[in-house]
């Protein structure tokens, strides 16, 4: 029940962020034309990419909640990772576009309508800030990637607001591209860090918050366990982890002792909050039937 409620909250937050961003993107296009501001129009293009990413994340997050079937036996949770990667790639491309626009303006700053910039900067901070708050605390890699989209927009509009206030009294137009470059570099650093984590999950690396060696040790400490092998830990989507292991016991272990052993292992699995677990119990020198392949 808790997970169901959490997912409904995530879906609602993504949906709200999507519609907020879509409405503001359309407003930006109109405002950019009215104020004749290339900066606002270029940010509208960037926000359009964010909106598309939000819509994709929203839909893929819904798909990710489907249970297992004959095609995807573990379910569709990894579709959420797909959304995170696509959103991150869109953000990287958008950031590179911003850099390509901002760097040339360092050498030839352009005049901007400071009053119009202030108005849209305030709206930008409020709208994107509300959308970012809706995703605050979300743990999925998909939602975190989207959150960075929105945080980038908030920081960008804060910079536009600061620059536009300065431009009311000075003609230091170089401040606009300079701040844009600094913020974009900061965002790119964090986005690439998030992309690294997402790709690690895709490649079935052991989750960062899980100590596989410690789990193996705890399994071996259970009574009647002689040894363990083929212990693997990986994650479906960065939140829901999977554990598999082969447990070797003495050949003379009774059925009742095996049942007690299974109960202890299940308690350990619940304690460590694994979403899925597959434990195979082997007796003595029985061949486990798993081809090693160098593992």
Secondary structure, 3 states (H helix, E strand, C coil): CHHHHHHHHHHHHHHHHHHHHHHHHHHHHHHHHHHCCHHHHHHHHHHHHHHHHHHHHHHHHHHCCCCCCCCCCCCCCHHHHHHHHHHHHHHHHHHHHHHHHHHHHHHCCCCCCHHHHHHHHHHHHHHHHHHHHHCCCCCCHHHHHHHHHHHHHHHHHHHHHHHHHHHCCCCCCHHHHHHHHHHHHHHHHHHHHHHHHHHHHHCCCCCCCCCHHHHHHHHHHCCCEEEEEEEEEEECCCCCEEEEEEEEECCCCCHHHHHHHHHHHHHHHHHCCCCEEEEEEEECCCCCCCCCCCC
